[in-house]
Amino acid sequence: MTVTFRRKPLSLLILAAVHGLGLGLLAAPAQAENLRELYDIARGYDASYLAALSQAQASRARAEQAESLLRPTVGLSSGVSRTQTDTPVSGMRGLNTANVGISAVQPLWNQANSASVDKARKSLDLIEADLSTAEQDLIVRVTQAYFDVLGARDTLATAQANKKAISEQLASARRNFEVGTATITDTREAQARFDLATAQEIAADNDLRSKKIALDQLVGKTGIEPAPLLQPVALPTLAGDEVESWVSKAGEAPSVRKARTAYEIAQLETRRTDAGERPTLDLEGTAGVAHNSGAAANSAGGTGFAKNAKVGLTFKLPLYTGGALQNQVREAVALEEKSRNDLDNARRAVAQATRQVYFGVQSGQAQVSALEAAESSSKLALEATQTGYRVGVRVNLDVLNAQTQLFSTQRDLAKARYDVLVNGLRLRQAAGVLAPQDLDTVNGLLAK
């Protein structure tokens, strides 16, 4: 009995040491990598982000192509021909012609082309919105994977500590049964809890492996050991006290910017199709040299070289297109109205998402505070239960329940803290203001 009583305080010391590590129960390795370092690595490796970056580069080149509609076009042409004529008067005669020339066209007035160029320039805003979306998505994915590993590591360490505490209680129950101070029920209850704790440890270990694989795949490295949170943990508060202050920022969210740009492009498309019924004016010029030879050369201007040049204006005005232009305009107007509604929908969706995430972060912070209080209460409850067990007013099952409650609370507290940090970035993402620099705030909470 005396030995049994000495081992109980030892169990409490183990629990206190576990809590002292702040649920980052595994000490940070010497070469632990922080969140910002892993994000910088992922920017150069993640296929999804790199694909968006390549798409942006291609779209910029496509936008530049449209600028050619307002620039002159110059072409070089050359040709060789032989013409054979047979008339009753002159008989069979041949004409050999060789020519080379340059032609150029400069648009002077073409409203349709001008609208197309404006559309291409405006599409650059679409590119930037898509790239911002990809960048913000990468920030959240890396952060989520990072804290998933920390959470799985804490869960495994909690399961191991819980198993160790239960094994001590099992050993105590066996000794008490051998000396006749406890029933076999205590031993069987402790054995059942020990077997369950073993299964939970195996599951936690497998989950940690899976989370590490996901993080490794995201950054293209293996054996990553994320740095844990500094102890004691001090979570940052929301920058704005009111949800509407966050909603007001959502007007510049990438999805809203993209929808707004799409609406502006649709307006330009309406202008372009409407300009299809209007006149165009081009400046055209040609210059060349031709060489004639053969029996028919005299009637074609003589044998030898002849120079020619021409400069003029070309005016075009569509008179009838079978209704094509009119229906193109109707289609463009309808699509413009669709884009306007899409913009309204994007604004409402972003505002709703921002409010949901905001209240989620607030709820998460309240949950952390509640779990911190629950952790302190659970530790006191475990101490009281163990004392009651020693003096005979509590049974072995009560101790096992108190131990399980403490470890479950510590596990839930760690997860709640990670969720608050991740959702804080999701809130900035929803409002459209998330940037890589925001990782520095989270990074400052990690152990060096």
C-alpha positions as CSV (number, residue, x, y, z in Angstrom):
1,M,0.0,0.0,0.0
2,T,2.8,2.4,0.8
3,V,4.4,1.9,-2.5
4,T,1.1,2.4,-4.2
5,F,0.6,5.8,-2.5
6,R,4.0,7.0,-3.5
7,R,3.4,6.3,-7.2
8,K,0.3,8.5,-7.3
9,P,2.1,11.8,-6.8
10,L,4.6,10.6,-9.4
11,S,1.7,10.3,-11.8
12,L,0.7,13.9,-11.0
13,L,4.3,15.0,-11.6
14,I,4.1,13.4,-15.0
15,L,0.9,15.2,-15.8
16,A,2.3,18.5,-14.7
17,A,5.4,18.0,-16.8
18,V,3.2,17.2,-19.8
19,H,1.1,20.3,-19.3
20,G,4.3,22.4,-18.8
21,L,5.2,21.6,-22.4
22,G,1.8,23.1,-23.3
23,L,0.4,20.2,-25.3
24,G,3.4,20.5,-27.6
25,L,4.2,17.4,-25.7
26,L,7.1,16.5,-27.9
27,A,9.9,18.9,-27.6
28,A,10.8,21.0,-30.6
29,P,13.6,19.4,-32.6
30,A,16.9,21.3,-33.0
31,Q,16.2,21.9,-36.7
32,A,12.5,22.7,-36.5
33,E,11.2,24.8,-39.4
34,N,8.7,27.6,-38.9
35,L,5.6,28.5,-40.9
36,R,7.1,31.3,-43.0
37,E,10.0,29.2,-44.1
38,L,7.8,26.4,-45.2
39,Y,5.5,28.8,-47.1
40,D,8.5,30.3,-49.0
41,I,9.5,26.8,-49.9
42,A,6.0,25.9,-51.0
43,R,5.8,28.9,-53.3
44,G,8.5,27.4,-55.4
45,Y,7.2,23.8,-55.3
46,D,3.4,23.7,-55.1
47,A,2.1,22.6,-58.5
48,S,-1.3,24.4,-58.1
49,Y,0.3,27.8,-57.3
50,L,2.9,27.4,-60.0
51,A,0.2,26.5,-62.5
52,A,-1.7,29.7,-61.6
53,L,1.6,31.7,-62.0
54,S,2.2,30.2,-65.5
55,Q,-1.4,31.0,-66.4
56,A,-0.9,34.6,-65.4
57,Q,2.2,34.9,-67.5
58,A,0.3,33.4,-70.5
59,S,-2.6,35.7,-70.0
60,R,-0.3,38.8,-69.9
61,A,1.2,37.7,-73.2
62,R,-2.4,37.2,-74.6
63,A,-3.3,40.7,-73.5
64,E,-0.3,42.2,-75.3
65,Q,-1.5,40.5,-78.5
66,A,-4.5,42.7,-78.6
67,E,-2.4,45.8,-78.7
68,S,-1.5,44.9,-82.3
69,L,-5.0,45.8,-83.4
70,L,-4.1,49.5,-83.1
71,R,-0.6,49.1,-84.7
72,P,0.3,49.1,-88.3
73,T,0.8,45.8,-90.2
74,V,3.6,45.5,-92.8
75,G,4.0,42.7,-95.2
76,L,6.5,41.6,-97.9
77,S,5.2,39.9,-101.0
78,S,6.8,38.6,-104.2
79,G,5.8,36.5,-107.1
80,V,6.7,35.1,-110.6
81,S,4.1,34.4,-113.3
82,R,3.9,33.7,-117.0
83,T,0.9,34.6,-119.1
84,Q,0.3,33.1,-122.5
85,T,-2.2,34.8,-124.9
86,D,-3.2,33.7,-128.4
87,T,-5.1,36.2,-130.5
88,P,-6.1,36.2,-134.3
89,V,-4.1,39.4,-134.8
90,S,-0.9,38.9,-132.9
91,G,-0.9,35.2,-132.6
92,M,0.7,33.4,-129.6
93,R,2.6,35.7,-127.2
94,G,3.9,35.2,-123.7
95,L,4.5,37.6,-120.8
96,N,6.9,36.9,-118.0
97,T,6.4,38.9,-114.8
98,A,8.4,39.0,-111.6
99,N,7.5,41.4,-108.8
100,V,8.4,42.2,-105.2
101,G,6.7,44.7,-103.0
102,I,5.8,46.0,-99.5
103,S,2.4,46.8,-98.2
104,A,1.3,48.4,-95.0
105,V,-2.0,49.2,-93.3
106,Q,-2.5,51.6,-90.4
107,P,-6.0,51.6,-88.7
108,L,-7.2,55.2,-88.3
109,W,-10.7,54.7,-87.0
110,N,-12.0,51.4,-85.7
111,Q,-14.1,51.5,-82.6
112,A,-14.5,47.7,-82.5
113,N,-10.7,47.2,-82.3
114,S,-10.4,50.0,-79.7
115,A,-12.9,48.2,-77.5
116,S,-11.1,44.9,-78.0
117,V,-7.9,46.5,-76.8
118,D,-9.6,47.9,-73.8
119,K,-11.0,44.5,-73.0
120,A,-7.5,43.0,-73.2
121,R,-6.1,45.6,-70.9
122,K,-8.9,45.1,-68.4
123,S,-8.3,41.3,-68.4
124,L,-5.0,42.0,-66.6
125,D,-7.1,42.7,-63.5
126,L,-8.6,39.3,-63.9
127,I,-5.1,37.8,-64.0
128,E,-4.1,39.6,-60.8
129,A,-7.3,38.5,-59.0
130,D,-6.7,34.8,-60.0
131,L,-3.1,35.0,-58.9
132,S,-4.1,36.6,-55.6
133,T,-6.6,33.8,-55.0
134,A,-4.0,31.2,-55.7
135,E,-1.5,32.9,-53.3
136,Q,-4.1,33.2,-50.5
137,D,-5.1,29.6,-51.0
138,L,-1.5,28.5,-50.7
139,I,-1.1,30.5,-47.5
140,V,-4.1,28.8,-45.9
141,R,-3.2,25.3,-47.2
142,V,0.3,25.5,-45.8
143,T,-0.9,26.9,-42.5
144,Q,-3.6,24.2,-42.2
145,A,-1.1,21.4,-43.0
146,Y,1.4,22.9,-40.5
147,F,-1.0,22.9,-37.6
148,D,-2.5,19.6,-38.6
149,V,1.0,18.1,-37.9
150,L,1.3,19.9,-34.6
151,G,-2.2,18.8,-33.6
152,A,-1.6,15.2,-34.6
153,R,1.7,15.3,-32.7
154,D,0.0,16.7,-29.6
155,T,-2.7,14.0,-29.9
156,L,-0.1,11.3,-30.1
157,A,1.8,12.7,-27.1
158,T,-1.5,13.0,-25.1
159,A,-2.4,9.4,-26.0
160,Q,1.0,8.2,-24.8
161,A,0.8,10.2,-21.6
162,N,-2.7,8.9,-21.0
163,K,-1.6,5.3,-21.6
164,K,1.3,5.8,-19.2
165,A,-1.0,7.1,-16.5
166,I,-3.5,4.3,-17.0
167,S,-0.7,1.7,-16.8
168,E,0.3,3.1,-13.4
169,Q,-3.4,2.9,-12.3
170,L,-3.5,-0.7,-13.7
171,A,-0.4,-1.7,-11.7
172,S,-1.9,-0.1,-8.6
173,A,-5.2,-2.0,-9.0
174,R,-3.3,-5.2,-9.5
175,R,-1.3,-4.7,-6.3
176,N,-4.3,-3.7,-4.3
177,F,-6.2,-6.8,-5.5
178,E,-3.3,-9.0,-4.5
179,V,-3.2,-7.6,-1.0
180,G,-7.0,-7.8,-0.8
181,T,-7.8,-4.1,-0.6
182,A,-9.6,-3.9,-4.0
183,T,-11.8,-6.1,-6.1
184,I,-11.0,-7.7,-9.5
185,T,-13.4,-5.1,-11.0
186,D,-10.8,-2.4,-10.5
187,T,-8.2,-4.4,-12.3
188,R,-10.5,-5.2,-15.2
189,E,-11.7,-1.6,-15.6
190,A,-8.1,-0.4,-15.6
191,Q,-7.1,-3.1,-18.1
192,A,-10.0,-2.1,-20.4
193,R,-8.9,1.5,-20.3
194,F,-5.3,0.5,-20.9
195,D,-6.3,-1.6,-24.0
196,L,-8.4,1.4,-25.3
197,A,-5.5,3.8,-24.7
198,T,-3.2,1.4,-26.7
199,A,-5.6,1.5,-29.6
200,Q,-5.9,5.3,-29.4
201,E,-2.1,5.5,-29.4
202,I,-1.8,3.4,-32.6
203,A,-4.5,5.5,-34.3
204,A,-2.8,8.7,-33.2
205,D,0.6,7.5,-34.5
206,N,-0.9,6.6,-37.9
207,D,-2.7,10.0,-38.1
208,L,0.6,11.8,-37.4
209,R,2.3,9.9,-40.2
210,S,-0.5,10.9,-42.6
211,K,-0.4,14.6,-41.6
212,K,3.4,14.6,-42.1
213,I,3.0,13.1,-45.5
214,A,0.5,15.8,-46.5
215,L,2.9,18.6,-45.3
216,D,5.9,17.0,-47.0
217,Q,4.0,16.7,-50.3
218,L,3.0,20.4,-50.1
219,V,6.5,21.7,-49.7
220,G,8.5,19.0,-51.5
221,K,10.6,18.0,-48.5
222,T,10.7,15.0,-46.1
223,G,11.2,14.8,-42.4
224,I,9.8,18.2,-41.6
225,E,9.4,19.0,-37.9
226,P,7.2,22.1,-37.4
227,A,8.2,24.3,-34.5
228,P,5.5,24.2,-31.7
229,L,3.8,27.2,-30.1
230,L,5.6,29.2,-27.5
231,Q,4.6,28.6,-23.9
232,P,2.5,30.1,-22.4
233,V,0.4,30.5,-25.5
234,A,-0.9,34.1,-26.1
235,L,-3.3,34.1,-29.1
236,P,-3.7,37.3,-31.0
237,T,-7.0,39.1,-30.9
238,L,-9.0,40.2,-33.9
239,A,-7.9,43.5,-35.4
240,G,-11.5,44.8,-35.7
241,D,-14.0,44.7,-32.9
242,E,-17.0,44.7,-35.2
243,V,-17.9,42.3,-38.0
244,E,-18.9,45.1,-40.3
245,S,-15.4,46.5,-40.3
246,W,-14.3,43.2,-41.8
247,V,-17.2,43.0,-44.2
248,S,-16.3,46.5,-45.5
249,K,-12.9,45.2,-46.5
250,A,-14.5,42.4,-48.6
251,G,-15.0,44.8,-51.5
252,E,-11.4,44.1,-52.6
253,A,-11.6,40.3,-52.1
254,P,-10.2,38.6,-55.2
255,S,-13.5,37.0,-56.1
256,V,-15.2,40.4,-55.9
257,R,-12.5,42.0,-57.9
258,K,-12.7,39.3,-60.5
259,A,-16.5,39.6,-60.8
260,R,-16.3,43.4,-61.0
261,T,-13.7,43.1,-63.8
262,A,-15.8,40.6,-65.6
263,Y,-18.7,43.0,-65.5
264,E,-16.5,45.8,-66.9
265,I,-15.3,43.5,-69.6
266,A,-18.9,42.6,-70.5
267,Q,-19.6,46.3,-70.8
268,L,-16.7,46.7,-73.2
269,E,-17.9,43.7,-75.2
270,T,-21.3,45.4,-75.6
271,R,-19.4,48.5,-76.9
272,R,-17.4,46.3,-79.3
273,T,-20.3,44.5,-80.8
274,D,-22.3,47.8,-81.1
275,A,-19.3,49.3,-83.0
276,G,-19.6,46.5,-85.6
277,E,-22.2,48.5,-87.4
278,R,-20.1,51.6,-87.5
279,P,-17.6,52.7,-90.3
280,T,-13.9,51.9,-90.2
281,L,-11.1,53.9,-91.9
282,D,-7.6,52.5,-92.7
283,L,-4.6,54.1,-94.2
284,E,-3.0,51.7,-96.8
285,G,0.1,51.9,-98.8
286,T,2.1,49.7,-101.2
287,A,5.4,50.0,-103.0
288,G,7.0,47.5,-105.3
289,V,9.1,46.7,-108.4
290,A,8.0,44.5,-111.3
291,H,10.0,43.1,-114.2
292,N,8.3,42.2,-117.5
293,S,9.8,40.2,-120.4
294,G,8.5,38.2,-123.3
295,A,6.7,38.9,-126.6
296,A,3.7,40.5,-124.9
297,A,5.8,42.8,-122.7
298,N,5.4,45.8,-125.0
299,S,1.6,45.8,-124.6
300,A,2.0,45.5,-120.8
301,G,4.2,48.6,-120.5
302,G,7.5,47.5,-122.0
303,T,10.3,45.2,-121.2
304,G,12.3,45.9,-118.1
305,F,11.7,47.1,-114.5
306,A,8.8,49.1,-113.5
307,K,8.3,50.8,-110.1
308,N,4.9,51.3,-108.5
309,A,3.6,53.0,-105.3
310,K,0.2,53.7,-103.9
311,V,-1.1,55.4,-100.8
312,G,-4.8,55.7,-100.0
313,L,-7.6,55.6,-97.5
314,T,-10.0,52.7,-97.2
315,F,-13.5,53.4,-95.9
316,K,-15.8,50.5,-94.9
317,L,-19.4,50.7,-93.7
318,P,-21.5,47.5,-93.2
319,L,-24.9,47.9,-94.8
320,Y,-26.5,44.5,-94.3
321,T,-25.1,41.5,-92.4
322,G,-28.2,39.3,-92.3
323,G,-29.0,40.3,-88.7
324,A,-25.8,39.0,-87.3
325,L,-24.5,42.2,-85.8
326,Q,-27.9,43.1,-84.3
327,N,-28.1,39.7,-82.6
328,Q,-24.5,40.0,-81.4
329,V,-25.5,43.2,-79.6
330,R,-28.5,41.6,-78.0
331,E,-26.3,38.7,-76.8
332,A,-23.7,41.1,-75.4
333,V,-26.4,43.1,-73.5
334,A,-27.8,40.0,-72.0
335,L,-24.3,38.8,-70.9
336,E,-23.6,42.2,-69.5
337,E,-26.7,41.9,-67.3
338,K,-25.6,38.4,-66.2
339,S,-22.2,39.8,-65.2
340,R,-23.8,42.5,-63.2
341,N,-25.8,39.9,-61.3
342,D,-22.7,37.8,-60.8
343,L,-21.0,40.8,-59.3
344,D,-23.9,41.2,-56.8
345,N,-23.8,37.5,-56.0
346,A,-20.0,37.6,-55.4
347,R,-20.3,40.6,-53.0
348,R,-23.1,38.9,-51.0
349,A,-21.2,35.6,-50.9
350,V,-18.0,37.2,-49.7
351,A,-19.9,39.2,-47.1
352,Q,-21.7,36.1,-45.8
353,A,-18.4,34.1,-45.7
354,T,-16.6,36.9,-43.9
355,R,-19.4,37.1,-41.2
356,Q,-19.4,33.3,-40.8
357,V,-15.6,33.1,-40.4
358,Y,-15.6,36.2,-38.1
359,F,-18.1,34.6,-35.7
360,G,-16.2,31.3,-36.0
361,V,-13.0,33.0,-34.8
362,Q,-14.8,34.7,-31.9
363,S,-16.4,31.4,-30.9
364,G,-13.0,29.7,-31.2
365,Q,-11.4,32.3,-28.9
366,A,-14.2,31.8,-26.3
367,Q,-13.7,28.1,-26.6
368,V,-10.0,28.4,-25.9
369,S,-10.7,30.4,-22.8
370,A,-13.3,27.9,-21.6
371,L,-11.0,24.9,-22.3
372,E,-8.1,26.6,-20.4
373,A,-10.4,27.0,-17.4
374,A,-11.6,23.4,-17.9
375,E,-8.0,22.2,-18.0
376,S,-7.2,23.8,-14.6
377,S,-10.4,22.4,-13.2
378,S,-9.7,18.9,-14.5
379,K,-6.2,18.9,-13.0
380,L,-7.7,19.9,-9.6
381,A,-10.4,17.3,-10.0
382,L,-7.8,14.6,-10.8
383,E,-5.7,15.5,-7.7
384,A,-8.9,15.4,-5.5
385,T,-10.0,12.1,-7.0
386,Q,-6.6,10.5,-6.5
387,T,-6.6,11.7,-2.9
388,G,-10.1,10.3,-2.4
389,Y,-9.0,7.0,-3.9
390,R,-6.1,6.8,-1.5
391,V,-8.3,7.3,1.5
392,G,-10.9,5.0,0.2
393,V,-13.8,7.3,-0.7
394,R,-13.3,7.0,-4.5
395,V,-12.9,3.9,-6.6
396,N,-10.4,3.1,-9.4
397,L,-12.9,4.0,-12.1
398,D,-13.2,7.5,-10.8
399,V,-9.5,8.0,-11.1
400,L,-9.5,6.6,-14.7
401,N,-12.4,9.0,-15.6
402,A,-10.6,12.0,-14.2
403,Q,-7.4,11.1,-16.0
404,T,-9.2,10.7,-19.3
405,Q,-11.1,14.0,-18.8
406,L,-7.8,15.8,-18.2
407,F,-6.1,14.4,-21.3
408,S,-9.1,14.9,-23.5
409,T,-9.3,18.5,-22.4
410,Q,-5.7,19.2,-23.1
411,R,-6.0,17.6,-26.5
412,D,-9.1,19.7,-27.3
413,L,-7.4,22.9,-26.0
414,A,-4.4,22.4,-28.3
415,K,-6.7,21.8,-31.3
416,A,-8.9,24.9,-30.4
417,R,-5.8,27.1,-30.4
418,Y,-4.6,25.9,-33.8
419,D,-8.1,26.3,-35.2
420,V,-8.2,30.0,-34.0
421,L,-4.9,30.7,-35.7
422,V,-5.9,29.0,-39.0
423,N,-9.3,30.7,-38.9
424,G,-7.7,34.0,-38.3
425,L,-6.0,33.7,-41.6
426,R,-9.2,32.4,-43.2
427,L,-11.0,35.5,-42.0
428,R,-8.4,37.7,-43.8
429,Q,-8.7,35.5,-46.8
430,A,-12.5,35.8,-46.8
431,A,-12.2,39.6,-46.5
432,G,-9.6,39.6,-49.4
433,V,-6.8,41.1,-47.3
434,L,-4.6,38.0,-46.7
435,A,-1.0,38.5,-47.6
436,P,2.2,36.5,-46.9
437,Q,3.2,39.1,-44.3
438,D,0.3,37.9,-42.2
439,L,2.2,34.7,-41.6
440,D,4.8,36.7,-39.6
441,T,2.3,37.3,-36.9
442,V,1.6,33.6,-36.5
443,N,5.3,32.9,-36.9
444,G,6.0,35.1,-33.9
445,L,4.0,32.7,-31.7
446,L,6.2,29.7,-32.6
447,A,9.2,28.5,-30.7
448,K,12.5,29.5,-32.2
